[in-house]
Amino acid sequence: MITVNGKPEELEGSVTVKEYLESKQYRTDRVAVEKNGEIVPKSRYEDTKICQGDCLEIVSFVGGG
């Protein structure tokens, strides 16, 4: 079980931040991710594993005018 934006979510196996974001149809170029209180740089999305017990905050950027 992980927590994403304050809500519990089941996690099947081990995935990277990039894999998780893509599976949830987030645009990786338009989000910021915090894992366990630390910001994950976009350059580390492919290397950073999400494990049981992790807490993620995902913020999407929306353009407008």
N, C-alpha and C positions, 0 to 999 in steps of 0.2 A: 504494500500500500504506500502511495506517495500522496502528497498534498499539493494541489495546483490551484493557485489563487484562492486559497482558503477552503477548498473542497477536497475531500478524500477521493482518491481514484486508484483503481487496481492497476498494477503494473505487471505485465507478463514478461518475464525474463529481463535481460539487461539491454537497454537502448541508450543511444547517445542523445544529446540535446537536439541535434539536427534531425535524427530519425523520429524523435518524438514530435517535434514541431511539424514535420512533413506529414506524419500520420494523422495529425489533428488539423491539417490543411492551413497552418499558419504560413504566411509569407516570411521567410527567414530574414529578408532584407527590411522588413517593417515591424520587427519586434525587438524588445529588450528582455533578457532573461536574467533573473536572479535565482541562484541555487543556494539554499541554506544561508541566506543573508549576504551572499557575495555575488556581484555582477559577473556574468559569464561573457567574456569578449566574443564577438561574432567569429573571430578567427579560431576560437576554441570549441565551437559548437560540434564539430566532427569528432573531437577528442574527449569531450566531457561526457562521462557516463552518468546516467540517472540510476540510482539504486533504491532499494526498498528503504522507506523512512525519510527520503529526501523531501524537501519542501521547495516548490518552485513558485515564483511569481513571474507571470508573463504579461507584458504590457505591449499592446499593439499601437502603432502610430497611425493616425488617420489624418489625411490631408484634407484641406478644405479652404474655403475662402470667402 
